[in-house]
């Protein structure tokens, strides 16, 4: 058994660290619990792109009235043990964090230079997509190392209790689950402008973002194509135990042939639904609509769900239902453009009255061709990764996660399993959101997980100890076991990780 040291060369200049609050962050159980339960009346499924509180010991802390400047250290150093891996031991990383805060203004910028080796299945994903999830476009230094530069920043202005404005370069997340079918943070950072309006029991968010299409031109910056998304999200806190969210977004390319379209001002109106505007301007832009539901029961239990529609016809959906209820070869069903996704989930806190125990069970399903369009510039993606679920489409997934926190100790056990239909060379069965819908194999009889069926089972167990609370410095030992089976060949990844780290943003490889 050979050992390899993964290199995380991290240089951060952070004001307010870009991190979604969820159970991935160790030793913040009460914060996660409060975000779901105690602060439920203030809760919105549109997660902040930054956190107002950052763990860390201030090496330099100058506080002048309402203005604060803080510099803190960050560390991420890992040792991985994996069988049948020829990589050599190398690497260590440190980071620096800067924080500046004012009563109404919050400003920050961060930079991460990451150079590291990856285990086999991660290397295959990077080689295929030319990106690292959560990091963006990758550059191979040599046969062993992949380099990424991650930059994020924002300027936030809280005008009053009703309006909040933010411009930045980062990621956003909509939902109450571990995954999101509406908008997730698995891609790299991108420019955005966000306006949030609060009144009565409603929080209304407008998000305008710029993304890139790099499909099949990876590494050739001059050929990258710019695209935009314009998003509405209305979150209505109907009661103390029920929250309902309505979502819509439009994706369009900055160029249509030789016509330089740029940002379409028709979509800048913050008070209209985009679909009528799309029809009024005669465009064929990609439109998605959806909903988010959160139901709090028995104080410590939360049921949540998401529904996403890309395209559909009611008559075709009825045909699918009739075929499911009474199978009949004479019923034409499985229309390719019945594109939708469904999420169902449950999470609980202090289950069986065990303080510090959080559990989660989640199911996700996305039909073939969802998020894709007639060309990759209009696909719901950024840098070759879906802006929603990192698997793309044509799959279903089960997620189960258990996390127990006791004093300075944290124990986590996560098991994920998914089944996806994939396309072989020259085929398009609808899993890759970058592929054009025009190249589809079938008009009808399209089924979930069609194509070459691949089953992935992912198991992760971690034991962590909080060494120093002020810097949130943690020592953890993890075991990862991943099995991939395509029916003809099995691939197993089995490794241990010893990690010393501060709090870092999410990088997803658990699929």
C-alpha positions as CSV (number, residue, x, y, z in Angstrom):
1,X,0.0,0.0,0.0
2,X,1.5,3.3,-1.1
3,X,0.9,6.7,0.4
4,X,0.3,9.9,-1.4
5,X,0.1,13.4,0.1
6,X,-2.4,15.7,-1.6
7,X,-1.3,19.2,-2.1
8,X,-3.7,22.0,-1.3
9,X,-1.8,25.2,-2.0
10,X,-4.3,27.7,-0.6
11,X,-3.9,31.4,-0.5
12,X,-7.1,33.0,0.7
13,X,-7.9,36.7,1.0
14,X,-11.4,36.4,2.5
15,X,-13.7,39.0,4.0
16,X,-16.8,36.9,4.5
17,X,-16.1,33.3,3.5
18,X,-18.3,31.9,0.7
19,X,-19.9,28.9,2.4
20,X,-23.4,27.4,2.4
21,X,-24.6,26.4,5.9
22,X,-25.2,22.7,6.0
23,X,-24.1,19.5,7.7
24,X,-20.9,19.4,5.6
25,X,-19.4,22.0,8.0
26,X,-18.2,20.2,11.1
27,X,-18.9,21.5,14.6
28,X,-21.7,23.8,13.8
29,X,-24.6,21.6,14.7
30,X,-26.5,24.2,16.6
31,X,-26.1,26.7,13.7
32,X,-27.5,24.1,11.2
33,X,-30.3,23.2,13.6
34,X,-31.3,26.8,14.2
35,X,-31.3,27.5,10.4
36,X,-34.0,24.8,10.0
37,X,-36.0,25.2,13.2
38,X,-35.5,28.0,15.6
39,X,-34.9,30.7,12.9
40,X,-37.6,29.1,10.7
41,X,-39.6,32.3,10.5
42,X,-36.6,34.1,8.9
43,X,-35.6,31.0,6.8
44,X,-35.4,31.2,3.1
45,X,-34.4,28.3,0.8
46,X,-32.2,30.8,-1.1
47,X,-29.0,30.3,0.8
48,X,-26.6,33.2,1.3
49,X,-23.5,33.2,-0.9
50,X,-21.5,34.2,2.2
51,X,-21.6,33.7,5.9
52,X,-21.7,36.6,8.4
53,X,-19.7,34.7,11.0
54,X,-16.3,33.1,10.4
55,X,-14.4,30.9,12.8
56,X,-10.8,31.9,13.3
57,X,-8.3,33.5,15.6
58,X,-7.5,37.0,14.5
59,X,-3.7,37.4,14.0
60,X,-4.5,41.1,13.2
61,X,-7.7,42.6,14.4
62,X,-8.4,46.3,14.0
63,X,-11.8,47.3,15.1
64,X,-12.8,50.9,14.6
65,X,-16.4,51.7,15.4
66,X,-18.5,49.8,12.8
67,X,-15.5,48.9,10.6
68,X,-13.6,45.7,11.3
69,X,-10.5,44.2,9.7
70,X,-9.4,40.7,10.6
71,X,-6.6,38.4,9.3
72,X,-6.9,34.7,10.1
73,X,-4.9,31.6,9.1
74,X,-6.4,28.7,7.1
75,X,-4.8,25.3,6.7
76,X,-5.7,22.2,4.7
77,X,-3.2,19.3,4.7
78,X,-4.2,15.7,3.7
79,X,-2.5,12.3,3.6
80,X,-4.3,9.7,1.5
81,X,-3.7,5.9,1.5
82,X,-4.9,4.1,-1.6
83,X,-4.1,0.7,-3.1
84,X,-2.7,0.4,-6.6
85,X,-1.8,4.1,-6.9
86,X,1.7,5.1,-8.1
87,X,1.6,8.7,-7.0
88,X,4.5,9.9,-4.8
89,X,4.1,11.7,-1.4
90,X,4.1,15.5,-1.8
91,X,2.3,18.6,-0.5
92,X,1.2,21.0,2.2
93,X,-0.9,24.2,2.2
94,X,-1.6,27.2,4.2
95,X,-4.0,30.2,3.8
96,X,-4.7,33.7,5.0
97,X,-8.1,35.2,5.6
98,X,-9.0,38.9,5.6
99,X,-12.3,40.2,6.9
100,X,-13.8,43.7,6.6
101,X,-17.3,44.5,7.8
102,X,-19.4,47.7,8.1
103,X,-22.9,48.2,9.5
104,X,-24.5,48.3,6.0
105,X,-21.6,47.2,3.8
106,X,-20.0,43.8,3.6
107,X,-17.1,43.4,1.2
108,X,-14.9,40.5,0.5
109,X,-12.5,38.8,-2.0
110,X,-11.0,35.3,-1.8
111,X,-8.3,33.5,-3.9
112,X,-7.4,29.8,-3.8
113,X,-4.5,28.3,-5.7
114,X,-5.0,24.6,-5.6
115,X,-2.5,22.0,-6.9
116,X,-3.2,18.4,-6.0
117,X,-3.5,14.8,-6.9
118,X,-6.8,13.0,-7.1
119,X,-7.9,9.4,-6.6
120,X,-8.7,7.3,-9.7
121,X,-12.5,7.9,-10.2
122,X,-12.0,11.7,-9.5
123,X,-9.2,11.8,-12.1
124,X,-11.5,10.1,-14.7
125,X,-14.2,12.7,-14.1
126,X,-11.7,15.6,-14.4
127,X,-10.2,14.1,-17.6
128,X,-13.7,13.8,-19.1
129,X,-15.0,17.2,-18.1
130,X,-11.8,19.2,-17.8
131,X,-13.1,20.7,-14.6
132,X,-13.0,20.0,-10.8
133,X,-16.4,20.2,-9.2
134,X,-16.7,23.5,-7.2
135,X,-13.3,24.7,-8.5
136,X,-13.8,25.2,-12.3
137,X,-11.5,24.6,-15.2
138,X,-8.5,22.4,-14.5
139,X,-4.9,22.5,-15.8
140,X,-2.7,19.4,-15.7
141,X,0.8,20.3,-14.5
142,X,2.2,16.8,-15.1
143,X,0.9,13.2,-15.0
144,X,0.1,13.5,-11.3
145,X,-1.0,17.0,-10.4
146,X,-4.1,19.1,-11.4
147,X,-4.0,22.9,-10.8
148,X,-7.0,25.1,-10.2
149,X,-7.4,28.8,-9.4
150,X,-10.5,29.6,-7.5
151,X,-11.5,33.3,-7.0
152,X,-14.6,34.7,-5.4
153,X,-15.7,38.0,-4.0
154,X,-18.7,40.2,-3.3
155,X,-20.0,43.6,-2.4
156,X,-23.1,43.5,-0.3
157,X,-25.2,46.5,0.7
158,X,-28.1,46.2,3.2
159,X,-30.2,49.3,2.4
160,X,-32.8,48.7,5.1
161,X,-34.9,45.9,6.5
162,X,-36.6,45.5,3.2
163,X,-33.9,45.6,0.5
164,X,-30.5,43.9,0.2
165,X,-28.2,44.3,-2.9
166,X,-25.2,42.2,-3.8
167,X,-22.8,42.0,-6.7
168,X,-20.2,39.3,-6.7
169,X,-18.3,36.5,-8.2
170,X,-19.3,33.2,-6.5
171,X,-22.0,30.6,-6.1
172,X,-25.6,30.3,-4.9
173,X,-27.8,27.5,-3.6
174,X,-31.6,27.1,-3.5
175,X,-33.2,24.4,-1.4
176,X,-33.4,22.7,2.0
177,X,-31.8,19.4,0.8
178,X,-28.3,18.2,0.5
179,X,-28.7,18.4,-3.3
180,X,-30.7,21.0,-5.2
181,X,-32.6,20.5,-8.5
182,X,-33.1,24.3,-8.9
183,X,-29.7,25.9,-8.3
184,X,-26.7,24.3,-6.6
185,X,-23.0,25.1,-5.8
186,X,-21.2,22.2,-7.6
187,X,-19.9,24.5,-10.3
188,X,-17.1,27.0,-10.1
189,X,-17.7,30.7,-9.3
190,X,-19.3,33.1,-11.8
191,X,-20.3,36.8,-11.8
192,X,-23.8,37.7,-10.5
193,X,-26.0,40.5,-9.2
194,X,-28.6,39.7,-6.6
195,X,-31.5,41.8,-5.2
196,X,-33.5,40.5,-2.2
197,X,-36.7,42.1,-1.1
198,X,-38.4,41.2,2.2
199,X,-41.9,42.2,3.2
200,X,-44.6,40.6,5.2
201,X,-43.9,36.8,5.1
202,X,-42.2,36.9,1.7
203,X,-38.6,37.1,0.6
204,X,-38.3,37.7,-3.2
205,X,-34.9,37.2,-4.9
206,X,-33.8,38.3,-8.3
207,X,-30.5,36.8,-9.5
208,X,-28.7,37.7,-12.7
209,X,-25.7,35.7,-13.5
210,X,-23.1,35.2,-16.3
211,X,-21.8,31.8,-17.1
212,X,-19.5,30.1,-19.7
213,X,-19.9,27.4,-22.3
214,X,-16.5,25.6,-22.7
215,X,-17.9,22.3,-24.2
216,X,-15.4,20.7,-26.6
217,X,-13.2,23.8,-26.6
218,X,-11.7,23.4,-23.1
219,X,-8.4,25.2,-22.6
220,X,-9.0,27.5,-25.6
221,X,-10.1,30.7,-23.9
222,X,-10.8,32.6,-27.0
223,X,-13.4,30.1,-28.0
224,X,-15.3,30.1,-24.7
225,X,-18.9,31.3,-25.2
226,X,-20.7,33.5,-22.6
227,X,-24.3,32.9,-21.5
228,X,-26.6,34.5,-19.0
229,X,-29.3,33.4,-16.5
230,X,-32.0,35.5,-15.1
231,X,-33.7,34.0,-12.1
232,X,-36.8,34.8,-9.9
233,X,-37.3,33.0,-6.5
234,X,-40.3,33.8,-4.3
235,X,-40.2,32.3,-0.8
236,X,-43.5,32.5,1.1
237,X,-43.5,31.6,4.8
238,X,-47.1,30.6,4.8
239,X,-47.1,29.5,8.5
240,X,-44.5,28.7,11.1
241,X,-44.4,25.2,9.9
242,X,-44.8,25.6,6.1
243,X,-42.6,27.4,3.5
244,X,-43.4,27.5,-0.2
245,X,-41.0,28.7,-2.9
246,X,-41.6,29.4,-6.6
247,X,-38.7,29.4,-9.0
248,X,-38.1,30.4,-12.6
249,X,-35.1,31.0,-14.7
250,X,-34.1,31.7,-18.3
251,X,-30.8,30.8,-20.0
252,X,-29.6,32.5,-23.2
253,X,-26.4,32.8,-25.2
254,X,-24.6,36.1,-25.5
255,X,-24.2,35.5,-29.2
256,X,-26.6,34.0,-31.7
257,X,-24.6,33.3,-34.8
258,X,-23.0,36.6,-35.8
259,X,-25.5,38.6,-33.7
260,X,-24.0,39.8,-30.5
261,X,-27.0,39.7,-28.2
262,X,-25.3,40.3,-24.8
263,X,-27.4,40.7,-21.7
264,X,-31.1,40.9,-22.8
265,X,-32.7,43.9,-21.1
266,X,-36.1,42.3,-21.5
267,X,-35.2,39.9,-18.7
268,X,-34.0,42.7,-16.3
269,X,-37.6,43.6,-15.2
270,X,-37.7,42.2,-11.6
271,X,-41.5,41.9,-11.4
272,X,-42.5,39.8,-14.4
273,X,-42.6,36.1,-15.2
274,X,-39.9,35.4,-17.9
275,X,-41.9,32.9,-20.0
276,X,-44.3,35.5,-21.4
277,X,-41.4,37.8,-22.1
278,X,-39.6,35.0,-23.9
279,X,-42.6,34.5,-26.2
280,X,-43.1,38.2,-26.7
281,X,-39.6,38.7,-28.0
282,X,-39.8,35.6,-30.2
283,X,-36.9,33.8,-28.7
284,X,-36.2,30.1,-28.1
285,X,-34.3,30.6,-24.9
286,X,-34.2,27.8,-22.3
287,X,-36.8,28.3,-19.6
288,X,-37.1,26.3,-16.3
289,X,-39.8,26.6,-13.6
290,X,-40.0,24.9,-10.3
291,X,-41.1,24.9,-6.7
292,X,-39.6,24.2,-3.2
293,X,-41.6,23.0,-0.2
294,X,-40.5,22.8,3.4
295,X,-42.7,21.3,6.1
296,X,-41.6,21.4,9.8
297,X,-43.3,18.7,11.9
298,X,-43.0,17.6,15.6
299,X,-40.5,20.4,16.2
300,X,-37.3,18.6,15.2
301,X,-38.4,17.0,11.9
302,X,-38.4,18.7,8.5
303,X,-39.9,17.3,5.3
304,X,-38.8,19.0,2.1
305,X,-39.4,18.6,-1.6
306,X,-38.5,20.2,-5.0
307,X,-40.2,20.0,-8.3
308,X,-38.5,21.1,-11.5
309,X,-40.0,21.4,-15.0
310,X,-37.8,22.2,-18.0
311,X,-40.3,21.3,-20.9
312,X,-43.5,19.3,-20.9
313,X,-46.9,18.9,-22.5
314,X,-49.8,18.0,-20.2
315,X,-51.1,15.5,-22.8
316,X,-47.8,13.8,-23.0
317,X,-47.5,13.6,-19.2
318,X,-51.0,12.0,-19.1
319,X,-49.8,9.4,-21.6
320,X,-46.9,8.6,-19.3
321,X,-49.2,8.2,-16.3
322,X,-51.7,6.0,-18.3
323,X,-48.8,3.9,-19.5
324,X,-47.6,3.5,-15.9
325,X,-51.0,2.6,-14.6
326,X,-52.0,0.3,-17.4
327,X,-49.1,-0.8,-19.6
328,X,-50.2,-0.9,-23.2
329,X,-48.1,-1.0,-26.4
330,X,-50.7,1.0,-28.3
331,X,-50.2,4.0,-25.9
332,X,-47.5,6.3,-27.3
333,X,-45.5,7.6,-24.3
334,X,-42.1,8.6,-23.1
335,X,-41.9,11.8,-25.1
336,X,-38.3,13.1,-25.1
337,X,-39.4,16.7,-24.0
338,X,-41.2,15.5,-20.8
339,X,-38.2,16.9,-18.9
340,X,-38.6,17.2,-15.1
341,X,-37.0,16.5,-11.8
342,X,-38.3,15.5,-8.4
343,X,-36.8,15.7,-4.9
344,X,-38.2,14.2,-1.7
345,X,-36.3,14.5,1.6
346,X,-36.5,14.3,5.4
347,X,-34.0,15.6,8.0
348,X,-34.2,15.5,11.8
349,X,-32.4,16.9,14.8
350,X,-31.8,15.2,18.2
351,X,-33.5,12.0,16.9
352,X,-34.6,9.7,19.8
353,X,-33.7,12.6,22.1
354,X,-30.0,12.2,21.4
355,X,-28.7,15.7,21.5
356,X,-26.3,16.5,18.6
357,X,-27.6,13.8,16.2
358,X,-28.7,14.9,12.8
359,X,-30.1,12.5,10.2
360,X,-31.1,12.9,6.5
361,X,-32.7,10.8,3.9
362,X,-33.2,12.2,0.4
363,X,-34.3,10.9,-3.0
364,X,-33.6,12.7,-6.3
365,X,-34.9,11.9,-9.8
366,X,-34.2,13.8,-13.1
367,X,-35.6,12.7,-16.4
368,X,-33.4,12.4,-19.6
369,X,-32.6,15.6,-21.4
370,X,-33.5,17.9,-18.5
371,X,-31.5,21.1,-18.3
372,X,-30.2,20.5,-21.9
373,X,-31.3,22.6,-24.9
374,X,-30.8,22.8,-28.7
375,X,-27.1,23.8,-28.1
376,X,-24.7,23.8,-25.2
377,X,-24.7,27.6,-24.9
378,X,-28.3,27.4,-23.8
379,X,-27.9,24.5,-21.5
380,X,-28.4,25.0,-17.7
381,X,-24.7,24.6,-17.0
382,X,-21.4,26.4,-16.3
383,X,-18.0,25.1,-17.2
384,X,-19.3,21.7,-18.2
385,X,-21.2,21.0,-15.0
386,X,-24.9,21.4,-14.4
387,X,-26.0,24.4,-12.4
388,X,-28.3,22.0,-10.5
389,X,-27.4,18.4,-9.6
390,X,-23.7,17.5,-10.5
391,X,-24.8,14.2,-12.1
392,X,-26.7,16.1,-14.8
393,X,-29.8,14.1,-15.9
394,X,-31.2,10.7,-16.6
395,X,-30.7,9.2,-13.1
396,X,-32.2,8.6,-9.7
397,X,-30.3,8.9,-6.4
398,X,-30.7,8.0,-2.8
399,X,-28.8,10.0,-0.2
400,X,-28.5,9.0,3.5
401,X,-26.4,11.0,6.0
402,X,-26.0,10.7,9.8
403,X,-24.0,13.2,11.8
404,X,-23.4,13.1,15.6
405,X,-21.6,15.8,17.5
406,X,-20.4,15.4,21.1
407,X,-18.3,18.2,22.7
408,X,-15.2,18.4,20.4
409,X,-15.9,15.1,18.6
410,X,-17.8,14.6,15.4
411,X,-18.9,11.3,13.8
412,X,-20.3,11.2,10.3
413,X,-21.5,8.3,8.2
414,X,-22.8,8.9,4.7
415,X,-24.1,6.5,2.1
416,X,-25.1,7.6,-1.4
417,X,-26.3,5.4,-4.3
418,X,-27.3,6.4,-7.8
419,X,-28.3,4.7,-11.0
420,X,-27.7,6.6,-14.3
421,X,-28.2,5.8,-17.9
422,X,-25.2,6.9,-20.0
423,X,-24.5,7.3,-23.7
424,X,-21.7,5.6,-25.5
425,X,-19.7,7.3,-28.2
426,X,-21.9,8.9,-30.8
427,X,-25.1,8.4,-28.8
428,X,-27.3,10.8,-26.8
429,X,-29.6,9.2,-24.2
430,X,-30.0,12.5,-22.2
431,X,-27.6,12.3,-19.3
432,X,-25.2,15.0,-20.4
433,X,-26.7,18.5,-20.3
434,X,-24.1,19.7,-22.8
435,X,-25.4,17.5,-25.6
436,X,-27.9,19.0,-28.0
437,X,-31.5,17.8,-27.7
438,X,-31.5,17.6,-31.5
439,X,-29.1,14.6,-31.4
440,X,-31.5,12.5,-29.3
441,X,-31.8,8.8,-30.1
442,X,-35.6,8.6,-29.7
443,X,-38.7,10.8,-30.1
444,X,-40.8,8.6,-27.9
445,X,-40.3,5.6,-25.5
446,X,-37.6,7.6,-23.6
447,X,-37.3,6.0,-20.1
448,X,-35.5,7.0,-16.9
449,X,-31.9,5.6,-16.8
450,X,-32.1,4.6,-20.5
451,X,-28.8,3.8,-22.3
452,X,-25.9,2.0,-20.5
453,X,-27.0,1.7,-16.9
454,X,-24.3,2.5,-14.3
455,X,-24.8,2.0,-10.6
456,X,-22.6,3.9,-8.1
457,X,-22.5,3.2,-4.4
458,X,-20.6,5.7,-2.2
459,X,-19.8,5.1,1.5
460,X,-17.9,7.7,3.6
461,X,-17.2,7.5,7.4
462,X,-15.4,10.2,9.3
463,X,-14.2,10.8,12.8
464,X,-13.1,14.3,13.6
465,X,-11.7,16.2,16.6
466,X,-11.8,19.9,17.0
467,X,-8.2,20.9,18.0
468,X,-8.7,24.6,18.3
469,X,-12.1,26.2,18.3
470,X,-11.1,29.8,17.5
471,X,-9.6,28.8,14.2
472,X,-12.0,25.8,13.7
473,X,-8.9,23.7,13.1
474,X,-9.9,20.0,12.9
475,X,-8.1,16.7,12.7
476,X,-10.1,14.0,10.9
477,X,-9.7,10.4,9.8
478,X,-12.0,9.2,6.9
479,X,-12.6,6.1,5.0
480,X,-14.1,6.2,1.5
481,X,-15.4,3.3,-0.5
482,X,-16.9,3.7,-3.9
483,X,-18.1,1.0,-6.3
484,X,-19.1,1.7,-9.9
485,X,-20.8,-1.1,-12.0
486,X,-21.8,-0.6,-15.6
487,X,-23.0,-4.2,-16.0
488,X,-19.8,-5.5,-17.7
489,X,-17.1,-4.0,-15.5
490,X,-16.7,-3.0,-11.9
491,X,-14.4,-0.3,-10.6
492,X,-13.7,0.0,-6.8
493,X,-12.1,3.0,-5.1
494,X,-11.0,2.4,-1.5
495,X,-8.9,4.8,0.5
496,X,-8.2,6.4,3.9
497,X,-7.6,10.1,4.5
498,X,-5.9,11.8,7.4
499,X,-6.7,15.5,7.2
500,X,-5.8,18.6,9.2
501,X,-7.9,21.5,8.0
502,X,-9.8,24.7,8.7
503,X,-13.2,25.4,7.3
504,X,-13.2,25.4,3.5
505,X,-16.0,25.6,0.9
506,X,-17.7,22.5,-0.6
507,X,-16.0,20.5,-3.3
508,X,-18.3,17.6,-4.4
509,X,-17.0,14.2,-5.4
510,X,-19.7,12.1,-3.6
511,X,-21.4,10.8,-6.6
